[in-house]
Amino acid sequence: MSPAQGDAVLNAMRRSMSERSIYILPGMDVASKDRSAWLAKFEAGPAAFVAFNPHPVEQAIGGAPYATFLLIELLSDIAAALLGAVLASCLSHRLGYWPRVLVLASIGLLATIDIDVSYWNWWAFPSSYLLAQFVDHVGGWFVAGLLLARLAEDR
């Protein structure tokens, strides 16, 4: 999409969407019991899933939205790693190093199947997104598993 097209889309969104929310298009009248008109519009396309944030700076610490997003990502990754460490410490020593690594890597596989396959299926996220998430989640938890399984061995 060109910058001019992007500006046109953003201007239309500003006029139609007022709050930070998920918007599903075509819109649906939730009060109506007859869904046939909506279904016909949906099937004819186009359809969209929009995560809209009209004022990203409002969620920012010190007016720096990108730094805030990175900080929140870092903290959530640390929390996930701590939970992974707890799981690693609960695994039996008789299991062996590599099986423990694979158990931890399966956390990433579970997340990808549970969350990202649903996005791909329901919201038409591209297959390249799904593949990238698979590599990120499974690969990340595999690398974390290499360390956490070793640390759990030493306890």
C-alpha positions as CSV (number, residue, x, y, z in Angstrom):
1,M,0.0,0.0,0.0
2,S,1.4,3.4,-0.9
3,P,1.7,6.2,1.6
4,A,-1.2,8.0,0.0
5,Q,-3.4,5.0,0.1
6,G,-2.4,4.4,3.7
7,D,-3.3,8.0,4.6
8,A,-6.7,7.6,2.9
9,V,-7.4,4.4,4.9
10,L,-6.2,6.0,8.2
11,N,-8.5,9.0,7.6
12,A,-11.5,6.8,7.0
13,M,-10.6,4.9,10.2
14,R,-10.3,8.1,12.2
15,R,-13.8,9.1,11.0
16,S,-15.4,5.7,11.7
17,M,-13.5,4.3,14.8
18,S,-13.3,6.2,18.0
19,E,-11.8,3.9,20.6
20,R,-8.9,1.5,21.0
21,S,-10.6,-1.8,20.1
22,I,-10.8,-4.7,17.7
23,Y,-13.1,-4.0,14.7
24,I,-14.4,-6.8,12.5
25,L,-15.6,-5.8,9.1
26,P,-18.2,-6.0,7.7
27,G,-19.8,-4.8,10.9
28,M,-22.7,-6.7,12.4
29,D,-25.9,-5.5,14.1
30,V,-25.7,-7.6,17.3
31,A,-29.3,-6.7,18.2
32,S,-30.6,-8.3,15.0
33,K,-31.5,-12.0,15.1
34,D,-31.3,-12.3,11.3
35,R,-27.6,-12.8,10.4
36,S,-28.2,-13.6,6.7
37,A,-27.5,-10.1,5.4
38,W,-24.3,-9.9,7.3
39,L,-23.3,-13.4,6.2
40,A,-23.9,-12.5,2.6
41,K,-21.7,-9.4,2.9
42,F,-19.0,-11.4,4.7
43,E,-19.0,-14.1,2.0
44,A,-18.9,-11.5,-0.8
45,G,-15.9,-9.8,0.8
46,P,-13.8,-8.0,1.5
47,A,-13.5,-8.7,5.2
48,A,-11.1,-7.2,7.8
49,F,-9.9,-7.7,11.3
50,V,-8.6,-4.3,12.6
51,A,-6.8,-3.8,15.9
52,F,-7.2,0.0,16.1
53,N,-5.4,2.4,18.4
54,P,-6.4,6.0,17.8
55,H,-3.9,7.5,20.2
56,P,-0.8,5.2,20.7
57,V,1.0,7.9,22.8
58,E,-1.8,7.7,25.5
59,Q,-0.5,4.2,26.4
60,A,3.1,5.4,26.5
61,I,5.3,6.0,29.5
62,G,6.8,9.4,29.2
63,G,5.3,10.0,25.8
64,A,7.5,7.2,24.1
65,P,5.1,4.6,22.7
66,Y,7.7,2.4,21.0
67,A,9.9,2.3,24.2
68,T,6.8,1.5,26.2
69,F,5.8,-1.4,23.9
70,L,9.4,-2.7,24.0
71,L,9.4,-2.5,27.8
72,I,6.1,-4.4,28.1
73,E,7.3,-7.0,25.7
74,L,10.5,-7.5,27.7
75,L,8.6,-7.8,31.0
76,S,6.2,-10.3,29.5
77,D,9.1,-12.3,28.0
78,I,10.8,-12.4,31.4
79,A,7.6,-13.6,33.0
80,A,7.2,-16.3,30.4
81,A,10.9,-17.4,31.0
82,L,10.3,-17.6,34.7
83,L,7.3,-19.8,34.2
84,G,9.4,-21.9,31.8
85,A,12.1,-22.2,34.5
86,V,9.5,-23.4,37.0
87,L,8.3,-26.0,34.5
88,A,11.9,-27.1,33.8
89,S,12.6,-27.5,37.5
90,C,9.5,-29.7,37.9
91,L,10.6,-32.1,35.1
92,S,12.2,-35.3,36.3
93,H,16.0,-35.7,36.1
94,R,15.4,-39.2,34.8
95,L,13.9,-37.6,31.7
96,G,17.3,-36.5,30.4
97,Y,18.6,-33.3,29.0
98,W,17.3,-33.4,25.4
99,P,13.8,-34.6,26.3
100,R,13.5,-31.7,28.7
101,V,14.6,-29.3,26.0
102,L,11.9,-30.7,23.7
103,V,9.3,-30.4,26.4
104,L,10.2,-26.7,26.8
105,A,10.2,-26.2,23.0
106,S,6.7,-27.7,22.9
107,I,5.5,-24.6,24.8
108,G,6.2,-22.6,21.7
109,L,4.5,-25.2,19.5
110,L,1.5,-25.1,21.8
111,A,1.3,-21.3,21.7
112,T,1.5,-21.3,17.9
113,I,-1.2,-24.0,17.5
114,D,-3.5,-22.5,20.0
115,I,-3.2,-18.8,19.1
116,D,-1.6,-18.2,15.7
117,V,-3.4,-21.0,13.8
118,S,-6.7,-19.5,15.0
119,Y,-5.6,-16.1,13.7
120,W,-4.6,-17.6,10.3
121,N,-7.9,-19.6,10.1
122,W,-10.4,-17.0,11.4
123,W,-8.8,-13.7,10.5
124,A,-6.9,-14.6,7.3
125,F,-3.5,-13.8,8.7
126,P,-1.0,-14.8,5.9
127,S,0.7,-18.1,5.9
128,S,4.0,-16.3,6.1
129,Y,2.9,-14.8,9.4
130,L,2.0,-18.3,10.7
131,L,5.4,-19.6,9.6
132,A,7.2,-16.7,11.2
133,Q,5.4,-17.2,14.5
134,F,6.2,-20.9,14.4
135,V,9.9,-20.2,14.0
136,D,9.8,-17.5,16.6
137,H,7.9,-19.4,19.3
138,V,9.3,-22.9,18.8
139,G,12.8,-21.6,18.1
140,G,12.7,-19.2,21.0
141,W,11.5,-21.8,23.5
142,F,14.0,-24.3,22.1
143,V,16.9,-21.9,22.8
144,A,15.4,-21.1,26.2
145,G,15.0,-24.9,26.8
146,L,18.7,-25.4,26.1
147,L,19.6,-23.2,29.0
148,L,16.7,-24.0,31.3
149,A,17.1,-27.7,31.0
150,R,20.8,-27.4,31.8
151,L,20.1,-25.2,34.8
152,A,17.5,-27.6,36.1
153,E,20.0,-30.4,35.8
154,D,22.4,-28.6,38.2
155,R,19.9,-28.2,41.0
